[in-house]
């Protein structure tokens, strides 16, 4: 679903930046997309999703806290969509925990 974004020219330079040939986007671009909820629902229905998410939280992010969704997908041999949902949910949980502490 999101693979077409790699080859499509995106005109909003304030949201996207070209870094080593990979387009990096803010979460708002994904979350505000009308298909985001479909992607999340699909990823949540995957049997290995909870295990992948726990592994990313407990191992991958400890070793590589700034890993991109593309790198994560390649590292775990999962879809880009699953890696986007995992990183988004873990970042959201981390943000919620930080706001509760302060």
N, CA, C and O atoms as CSV, one atom per row, in Angstrom:
chain,resi,resn,atom,element,x,y,z
A,1,UNK,N,N,0.806,-1.183,0.000
A,1,UNK,CA,C,0.000,0.000,0.000
A,1,UNK,C,C,0.858,1.259,0.000
A,1,UNK,O,O,0.602,2.185,-0.769
A,2,UNK,N,N,1.873,1.298,0.856
A,2,UNK,CA,C,2.695,2.490,0.937
A,2,UNK,C,C,3.905,2.433,0.010
A,2,UNK,O,O,4.639,3.415,-0.095
A,3,UNK,N,N,4.129,1.305,-0.666
A,3,UNK,CA,C,5.308,1.190,-1.512
A,3,UNK,C,C,5.262,2.156,-2.684
A,3,UNK,O,O,6.312,2.571,-3.173
A,4,UNK,N,N,4.071,2.525,-3.148
A,4,UNK,CA,C,3.990,3.458,-4.257
A,4,UNK,C,C,4.505,4.826,-3.860
A,4,UNK,O,O,4.885,5.612,-4.728
A,5,UNK,N,N,4.528,5.135,-2.560
A,5,UNK,CA,C,4.997,6.440,-2.103
A,5,UNK,C,C,6.493,6.613,-2.335
A,5,UNK,O,O,6.979,7.737,-2.454
A,6,UNK,N,N,7.212,5.517,-2.397
A,6,UNK,CA,C,8.650,5.602,-2.618
A,6,UNK,C,C,8.970,6.144,-4.000
A,6,UNK,O,O,9.947,6.873,-4.174
A,7,UNK,N,N,8.161,5.795,-4.971
A,7,UNK,CA,C,8.462,6.195,-6.334
A,7,UNK,C,C,7.676,7.414,-6.787
A,7,UNK,O,O,8.009,8.027,-7.801
A,8,UNK,N,N,6.650,7.764,-6.054
A,8,UNK,CA,C,5.835,8.908,-6.410
A,8,UNK,C,C,6.462,10.176,-5.869
A,8,UNK,O,O,6.899,10.222,-4.719
A,9,UNK,N,N,6.505,11.198,-6.694
A,9,UNK,CA,C,7.048,12.474,-6.230
A,9,UNK,C,C,6.035,13.122,-5.301
A,9,UNK,O,O,4.862,13.271,-5.646
A,10,UNK,N,N,6.492,13.500,-4.139
A,10,UNK,CA,C,5.619,14.123,-3.155
A,10,UNK,C,C,6.001,15.591,-3.071
A,10,UNK,O,O,7.176,15.928,-2.922
A,11,UNK,N,N,5.009,16.458,-3.165
A,11,UNK,CA,C,5.264,17.883,-3.303
A,11,UNK,C,C,5.350,18.642,-1.987
A,11,UNK,O,O,5.817,19.781,-1.977
A,12,UNK,N,N,4.931,18.074,-0.913
A,12,UNK,CA,C,4.923,18.788,0.352
A,12,UNK,C,C,6.266,18.637,1.047
A,12,UNK,O,O,6.468,17.699,1.818
A,13,UNK,N,N,7.182,19.554,0.778
A,13,UNK,CA,C,8.544,19.453,1.291
A,13,UNK,C,C,8.603,19.622,2.798
A,13,UNK,O,O,9.556,19.156,3.422
A,14,UNK,N,N,7.622,20.269,3.404
A,14,UNK,CA,C,7.652,20.442,4.852
A,14,UNK,C,C,7.339,19.144,5.584
A,14,UNK,O,O,7.692,18.999,6.754
A,15,UNK,N,N,6.683,18.198,4.915
A,15,UNK,CA,C,6.334,16.930,5.547
A,15,UNK,C,C,7.338,15.850,5.196
A,15,UNK,O,O,7.651,14.996,6.025
A,16,UNK,N,N,7.844,15.883,3.976
A,16,UNK,CA,C,8.711,14.813,3.493
A,16,UNK,C,C,10.114,15.332,3.228
A,16,UNK,O,O,10.310,16.494,2.870
A,17,UNK,N,N,11.066,14.463,3.406
A,17,UNK,CA,C,12.436,14.799,3.057
A,17,UNK,C,C,13.096,13.570,2.462
A,17,UNK,O,O,12.808,12.438,2.850
A,18,UNK,N,N,13.992,13.818,1.505
A,18,UNK,CA,C,14.673,12.715,0.858
A,18,UNK,C,C,15.964,12.448,1.609
A,18,UNK,O,O,16.842,13.310,1.657
A,19,UNK,N,N,16.093,11.267,2.198
A,19,UNK,CA,C,17.269,10.910,2.970
A,19,UNK,C,C,17.809,9.600,2.418
A,19,UNK,O,O,17.183,8.552,2.574
A,20,UNK,N,N,18.953,9.655,1.784
A,20,UNK,CA,C,19.611,8.487,1.218
A,20,UNK,C,C,18.656,7.681,0.333
A,20,UNK,O,O,18.652,6.451,0.381
A,21,UNK,N,N,17.864,8.360,-0.458
A,21,UNK,CA,C,16.984,7.693,-1.408
A,21,UNK,C,C,15.704,7.138,-0.812
A,21,UNK,O,O,14.911,6.535,-1.536
A,22,UNK,N,N,15.476,7.318,0.473
A,22,UNK,CA,C,14.268,6.818,1.121
A,22,UNK,C,C,13.458,8.017,1.595
A,22,UNK,O,O,14.006,8.938,2.200
A,23,UNK,N,N,12.179,8.008,1.329
A,23,UNK,CA,C,11.341,9.118,1.754
A,23,UNK,C,C,10.929,8.907,3.204
A,23,UNK,O,O,10.406,7.854,3.570
A,24,UNK,N,N,11.169,9.903,4.004
A,24,UNK,CA,C,10.810,9.866,5.413
A,24,UNK,C,C,9.608,10.778,5.618
A,24,UNK,O,O,9.635,11.937,5.204
A,25,UNK,N,N,8.567,10.277,6.244
A,25,UNK,CA,C,7.348,11.059,6.424
A,25,UNK,C,C,6.991,11.136,7.896
A,25,UNK,O,O,7.322,10.247,8.680
A,26,UNK,N,N,6.313,12.209,8.258
A,26,UNK,CA,C,5.830,12.302,9.626
A,26,UNK,C,C,4.650,11.346,9.783
A,26,UNK,O,O,4.030,10.943,8.798
A,27,UNK,N,N,4.346,10.989,11.031
A,27,UNK,CA,C,3.251,10.060,11.292
A,27,UNK,C,C,1.922,10.622,10.818
A,27,UNK,O,O,1.028,9.861,10.448
A,28,UNK,N,N,1.779,11.942,10.823
A,28,UNK,CA,C,0.519,12.567,10.412
A,28,UNK,C,C,0.112,12.177,9.003
A,28,UNK,O,O,-1.075,12.016,8.719
A,29,UNK,N,N,1.078,12.027,8.129
A,29,UNK,CA,C,0.767,11.659,6.744
A,29,UNK,C,C,0.111,10.286,6.701
A,29,UNK,O,O,-0.835,10.071,5.943
A,30,UNK,N,N,0.605,9.363,7.505
A,30,UNK,CA,C,0.037,8.020,7.524
A,30,UNK,C,C,-1.284,7.977,8.289
A,30,UNK,O,O,-2.278,7.452,7.788
A,31,UNK,N,N,-1.293,8.522,9.484
A,31,UNK,CA,C,-2.453,8.421,10.360
A,31,UNK,C,C,-3.663,9.140,9.770
A,31,UNK,O,O,-4.794,8.685,9.943
A,32,UNK,N,N,-3.444,10.233,9.092
A,32,UNK,CA,C,-4.548,10.985,8.503
A,32,UNK,C,C,-5.017,10.416,7.170
A,32,UNK,O,O,-5.997,10.901,6.605
A,33,UNK,N,N,-4.342,9.411,6.668
A,33,UNK,CA,C,-4.755,8.758,5.430
A,33,UNK,C,C,-5.994,7.920,5.716
A,33,UNK,O,O,-6.083,7.261,6.752
A,34,UNK,N,N,-6.937,7.950,4.800
A,34,UNK,CA,C,-8.194,7.223,5.019
A,34,UNK,C,C,-8.000,5.706,5.124
A,34,UNK,O,O,-8.873,5.009,5.643
A,35,UNK,N,N,-6.878,5.194,4.643
A,35,UNK,CA,C,-6.626,3.754,4.702
A,35,UNK,C,C,-5.858,3.320,5.959
A,35,UNK,O,O,-5.632,2.127,6.163
A,36,UNK,N,N,-5.462,4.273,6.793
A,36,UNK,CA,C,-4.685,3.933,7.988
A,36,UNK,C,C,-5.443,2.956,8.882
A,36,UNK,O,O,-4.865,1.973,9.346
A,37,UNK,N,N,-6.714,3.206,9.128
A,37,UNK,CA,C,-7.488,2.329,10.017
A,37,UNK,C,C,-7.611,0.921,9.443
A,37,UNK,O,O,-7.647,-0.059,10.187
A,38,UNK,N,N,-7.676,0.827,8.123
A,38,UNK,CA,C,-7.730,-0.491,7.478
A,38,UNK,C,C,-6.400,-1.214,7.678
A,38,UNK,O,O,-6.373,-2.410,7.968
A,39,UNK,N,N,-5.303,-0.483,7.522
A,39,UNK,CA,C,-3.979,-1.077,7.725
A,39,UNK,C,C,-3.828,-1.557,9.162
A,39,UNK,O,O,-3.374,-2.677,9.394
A,40,UNK,N,N,-4.201,-0.731,10.123
A,40,UNK,CA,C,-4.073,-1.094,11.533
A,40,UNK,C,C,-4.915,-2.329,11.849
A,40,UNK,O,O,-4.444,-3.246,12.521
A,41,UNK,N,N,-6.147,-2.355,11.370
A,41,UNK,CA,C,-7.018,-3.508,11.608
A,41,UNK,C,C,-6.429,-4.775,10.994
A,41,UNK,O,O,-6.475,-5.843,11.603
A,42,UNK,N,N,-5.884,-4.658,9.805
A,42,UNK,CA,C,-5.285,-5.810,9.132
A,42,UNK,C,C,-4.062,-6.310,9.888
A,42,UNK,O,O,-3.902,-7.512,10.099
A,43,UNK,N,N,-3.206,-5.388,10.291
A,43,UNK,CA,C,-1.993,-5.765,11.016
A,43,UNK,C,C,-2.349,-6.391,12.364
A,43,UNK,O,O,-1.721,-7.367,12.775
A,44,UNK,N,N,-3.333,-5.850,13.046
A,44,UNK,CA,C,-3.742,-6.415,14.348
A,44,UNK,C,C,-4.293,-7.827,14.210
A,44,UNK,O,O,-4.261,-8.598,15.169
A,45,UNK,N,N,-4.794,-8.175,13.036
A,45,UNK,CA,C,-5.339,-9.523,12.843
A,45,UNK,C,C,-4.247,-10.553,12.536
A,45,UNK,O,O,-4.530,-11.750,12.490
A,46,UNK,N,N,-3.029,-10.114,12.332
A,46,UNK,CA,C,-1.930,-11.024,12.017
A,46,UNK,C,C,-1.486,-11.762,13.283
A,46,UNK,O,O,-1.309,-11.155,14.339
A,47,UNK,N,N,-1.314,-13.051,13.162
A,47,UNK,CA,C,-0.999,-13.905,14.314
A,47,UNK,C,C,0.309,-13.499,14.992
A,47,UNK,O,O,0.396,-13.526,16.220
A,48,UNK,N,N,1.309,-13.130,14.228
A,48,UNK,CA,C,2.624,-12.833,14.793
A,48,UNK,C,C,2.790,-11.382,15.237
A,48,UNK,O,O,3.820,-11.034,15.813
A,49,UNK,N,N,1.803,-10.535,14.983
A,49,UNK,CA,C,1.933,-9.113,15.320
A,49,UNK,C,C,2.309,-8.859,16.779
A,49,UNK,O,O,3.256,-8.112,17.025
A,50,UNK,N,N,1.620,-9.440,17.752
A,50,UNK,CA,C,1.996,-9.155,19.150
A,50,UNK,C,C,3.433,-9.572,19.478
A,50,UNK,O,O,4.115,-8.920,20.268
A,51,UNK,N,N,3.873,-10.653,18.867
A,51,UNK,CA,C,5.240,-11.143,19.101
A,51,UNK,C,C,6.262,-10.226,18.433
A,51,UNK,O,O,7.297,-9.917,19.022
A,52,UNK,N,N,5.976,-9.791,17.209
A,52,UNK,CA,C,6.857,-8.854,16.520
A,52,UNK,C,C,6.949,-7.540,17.293
A,52,UNK,O,O,8.034,-6.982,17.458
A,53,UNK,N,N,5.811,-7.055,17.762
A,53,UNK,CA,C,5.778,-5.790,18.499
A,53,UNK,C,C,6.590,-5.896,19.788
A,53,UNK,O,O,7.349,-4.984,20.117
A,54,UNK,N,N,6.439,-6.991,20.513
A,54,UNK,CA,C,7.198,-7.190,21.749
A,54,UNK,C,C,8.687,-7.292,21.468
A,54,UNK,O,O,9.497,-6.738,22.212
A,55,UNK,N,N,9.055,-7.986,20.413
A,55,UNK,CA,C,10.473,-8.123,20.052
A,55,UNK,C,C,11.068,-6.770,19.683
A,55,UNK,O,O,12.187,-6.448,20.082
A,56,UNK,N,N,10.328,-5.992,18.931
A,56,UNK,CA,C,10.807,-4.660,18.554
A,56,UNK,C,C,10.974,-3.801,19.810
A,56,UNK,O,O,11.986,-3.117,19.962
A,57,UNK,N,N,10.005,-3.833,20.692
A,57,UNK,CA,C,10.065,-3.043,21.930
A,57,UNK,C,C,11.232,-3.474,22.821
A,57,UNK,O,O,11.961,-2.631,23.343
A,58,UNK,N,N,11.405,-4.781,22.990
A,58,UNK,CA,C,12.365,-5.297,23.962
A,58,UNK,C,C,13.781,-5.443,23.428
A,58,UNK,O,O,14.737,-5.387,24.201
A,59,UNK,N,N,13.934,-5.631,22.119
A,59,UNK,CA,C,15.262,-5.905,21.568
A,59,UNK,C,C,15.686,-4.863,20.538
A,59,UNK,O,O,16.711,-4.203,20.706
A,60,UNK,N,N,14.912,-4.718,19.490
A,60,UNK,CA,C,15.340,-3.890,18.358
A,60,UNK,C,C,15.511,-2.432,18.752
A,60,UNK,O,O,16.537,-1.825,18.446
A,61,UNK,N,N,14.519,-1.860,19.429
A,61,UNK,CA,C,14.610,-0.439,19.780
A,61,UNK,C,C,15.671,-0.155,20.830
A,61,UNK,O,O,16.162,0.970,20.927
A,62,UNK,N,N,16.026,-1.155,21.610
A,62,UNK,CA,C,17.122,-0.988,22.563
A,62,UNK,C,C,18.442,-0.867,21.811
A,62,UNK,O,O,19.293,-0.048,22.160
A,63,UNK,N,N,18.605,-1.686,20.778
A,63,UNK,CA,C,19.830,-1.681,19.983
A,63,UNK,C,C,19.855,-0.550,18.956
A,63,UNK,O,O,20.902,0.052,18.715
A,64,UNK,N,N,18.703,-0.262,18.352
A,64,UNK,CA,C,18.612,0.745,17.284
A,64,UNK,C,C,17.389,1.637,17.529
A,64,UNK,O,O,16.351,1.440,16.897
A,65,UNK,N,N,17.498,2.606,18.431
A,65,UNK,CA,C,16.330,3.420,18.775
A,65,UNK,C,C,15.796,4.283,17.628
A,65,UNK,O,O,14.636,4.692,17.661
A,66,UNK,N,N,16.609,4.562,16.630
A,66,UNK,CA,C,16.180,5.405,15.514
A,66,UNK,C,C,15.934,4.613,14.235
A,66,UNK,O,O,16.037,5.168,13.141
A,67,UNK,N,N,15.616,3.343,14.350
A,67,UNK,CA,C,15.412,2.504,13.175
A,67,UNK,C,C,14.196,3.008,12.391
A,67,UNK,O,O,13.188,3.405,12.977
A,68,UNK,N,N,14.302,2.987,11.083
A,68,UNK,CA,C,13.187,3.418,10.240
A,68,UNK,C,C,12.250,2.241,9.984
A,68,UNK,O,O,12.609,1.086,10.209
A,69,UNK,N,N,11.066,2.546,9.518
A,69,UNK,CA,C,10.093,1.498,9.204
A,69,UNK,C,C,10.630,0.592,8.098
A,69,UNK,O,O,10.427,-0.622,8.132
A,70,UNK,N,N,11.308,1.175,7.130
A,70,UNK,CA,C,11.874,0.384,6.039
A,70,UNK,C,C,12.947,-0.569,6.549
A,70,UNK,O,O,12.974,-1.739,6.169
A,71,UNK,N,N,13.833,-0.068,7.412
A,71,UNK,CA,C,14.886,-0.905,7.974
A,71,UNK,C,C,14.308,-2.018,8.836
A,71,UNK,O,O,14.780,-3.154,8.791
A,72,UNK,N,N,13.290,-1.692,9.617
A,72,UNK,CA,C,12.656,-2.684,10.469
A,72,UNK,C,C,11.999,-3.781,9.646
A,72,UNK,O,O,12.109,-4.962,9.976
A,73,UNK,N,N,11.315,-3.393,8.576
A,73,UNK,CA,C,10.670,-4.375,7.707
A,73,UNK,C,C,11.699,-5.337,7.124
A,73,UNK,O,O,11.463,-6.544,7.065
A,74,UNK,N,N,12.822,-4.809,6.699
A,74,UNK,CA,C,13.877,-5.667,6.140
A,74,UNK,C,C,14.512,-6.544,7.219
A,74,UNK,O,O,14.774,-7.724,6.989
A,75,UNK,N,N,14.753,-5.973,8.375
A,75,UNK,CA,C,15.411,-6.713,9.460
A,75,UNK,C,C,14.577,-7.902,9.932
A,75,UNK,O,O,15.114,-8.982,10.173
A,76,UNK,N,N,13.255,-7.701,10.065
A,76,UNK,CA,C,12.391,-8.768,10.576
A,76,UNK,C,C,11.688,-9.554,9.479
A,76,UNK,O,O,10.958,-10.506,9.760
A,77,UNK,N,N,11.907,-9.159,8.239
A,77,UNK,CA,C,11.235,-9.795,7.103
A,77,UNK,C,C,9.713,-9.735,7.275
A,77,UNK,O,O,9.007,-10.734,7.140
A,78,UNK,N,N,9.241,-8.523,7.576
A,78,UNK,CA,C,7.806,-8.279,7.710
A,78,UNK,C,C,7.420,-7.201,6.702
A,78,UNK,O,O,8.283,-6.593,6.069
A,79,UNK,N,N,6.136,-6.974,6.560
A,79,UNK,CA,C,5.691,-5.960,5.613
A,79,UNK,C,C,5.976,-4.561,6.144
A,79,UNK,O,O,6.094,-4.349,7.351
A,80,UNK,N,N,6.083,-3.622,5.227
A,80,UNK,CA,C,6.280,-2.227,5.609
A,80,UNK,C,C,5.086,-1.740,6.432
A,80,UNK,O,O,5.255,-0.969,7.377
A,81,UNK,N,N,3.899,-2.181,6.079
A,81,UNK,CA,C,2.706,-1.794,6.828
A,81,UNK,C,C,2.771,-2.239,8.274
A,81,UNK,O,O,2.444,-1.469,9.177
A,82,UNK,N,N,3.193,-3.477,8.502
A,82,UNK,CA,C,3.310,-3.964,9.877
A,82,UNK,C,C,4.367,-3.181,10.639
A,82,UNK,O,O,4.164,-2.838,11.804
A,83,UNK,N,N,5.482,-2.897,10.001
A,83,UNK,CA,C,6.528,-2.149,10.699
A,83,UNK,C,C,6.074,-0.725,11.009
A,83,UNK,O,O,6.433,-0.186,12.056
A,84,UNK,N,N,5.298,-0.110,10.132
A,84,UNK,CA,C,4.758,1.225,10.404
A,84,UNK,C,C,3.839,1.205,11.618
A,84,UNK,O,O,3.941,2.067,12.492
A,85,UNK,N,N,2.955,0.238,11.674
A,85,UNK,CA,C,2.012,0.143,12.798
A,85,UNK,C,C,2.762,-0.129,14.097
A,85,UNK,O,O,2.447,0.470,15.125
A,86,UNK,N,N,3.731,-1.006,14.068
A,86,UNK,CA,C,4.513,-1.318,15.270
A,86,UNK,C,C,5.221,-0.070,15.786
A,86,UNK,O,O,5.110,0.267,16.964
A,87,UNK,N,N,5.944,0.611,14.909
A,87,UNK,CA,C,6.686,1.797,15.342
A,87,UNK,C,C,5.752,2.902,15.818
A,87,UNK,O,O,6.043,3.582,16.802
A,88,UNK,N,N,4.643,3.080,15.132
A,88,UNK,CA,C,3.677,4.104,15.539
A,88,UNK,C,C,3.122,3.803,16.929
A,88,UNK,O,O,3.088,4.682,17.790
A,89,UNK,N,N,2.691,2.570,17.148
A,89,UNK,CA,C,2.093,2.216,18.438
A,89,UNK,C,C,3.101,2.289,19.578
A,89,UNK,O,O,2.760,2.720,20.680
A,90,UNK,N,N,4.334,1.874,19.324
A,90,UNK,CA,C,5.349,1.944,20.377
A,90,UNK,C,C,5.727,3.389,20.684
A,90,UNK,O,O,5.954,3.741,21.841
A,91,UNK,N,N,5.794,4.216,19.659
A,91,UNK,CA,C,6.106,5.628,19.887
A,91,UNK,C,C,4.961,6.311,20.639
A,91,UNK,O,O,5.203,7.122,21.533
A,92,UNK,N,N,3.727,5.986,20.282
A,92,UNK,CA,C,2.560,6.558,20.957
A,92,UNK,C,C,2.538,6.120,22.425
A,92,UNK,O,O,2.252,6.934,23.303
A,93,UNK,N,N,2.834,4.856,22.700
A,93,UNK,CA,C,2.868,4.357,24.077
A,93,UNK,C,C,3.970,5.055,24.876
A,93,UNK,O,O,3.768,5.408,26.038
A,94,UNK,N,N,5.112,5.248,24.265
A,94,UNK,CA,C,6.221,5.927,24.937
A,94,UNK,C,C,5.847,7.369,25.257
A,94,UNK,O,O,6.147,7.860,26.345
A,95,UNK,N,N,5.198,8.046,24.322
A,95,UNK,CA,C,4.776,9.429,24.532
A,95,UNK,C,C,3.745,9.511,25.652
A,95,UNK,O,O,3.810,10.406,26.494
A,96,UNK,N,N,2.798,8.581,25.662
A,96,UNK,CA,C,1.780,8.563,26.726
A,96,UNK,C,C,2.407,8.341,28.094
A,96,UNK,O,O,2.018,8.984,29.069
A,97,UNK,N,N,3.369,7.438,28.169
A,97,UNK,CA,C,4.042,7.161,29.441
A,97,UNK,C,C,4.811,8.385,29.932
A,97,UNK,O,O,4.822,8.678,31.127
A,98,UNK,N,N,5.450,9.093,29.011
A,98,UNK,CA,C,6.220,10.284,29.397
A,98,UNK,C,C,5.300,11.393,29.883
A,98,UNK,O,O,5.651,12.115,30.816
A,99,UNK,N,N,4.139,11.542,29.276
A,99,UNK,CA,C,3.216,12.602,29.707
A,99,UNK,C,C,2.556,12.250,31.033
A,99,UNK,O,O,2.203,13.148,31.798
A,100,UNK,N,N,2.381,10.969,31.320
A,100,UNK,CA,C,1.801,10.560,32.596
A,100,UNK,C,C,2.783,10.781,33.741
A,100,UNK,O,O,2.376,11.076,34.865
A,101,UNK,N,N,4.057,10.642,33.461
A,101,UNK,CA,C,5.084,10.804,34.495
A,101,UNK,C,C,5.235,12.270,34.887
A,101,UNK,O,O,5.437,12.596,36.057
A,102,UNK,N,N,5.135,13.143,33.895
A,102,UNK,CA,C,5.332,14.571,34.191
A,102,UNK,C,C,4.077,15.260,34.610
A,102,UNK,O,O,4.094,16.458,34.889
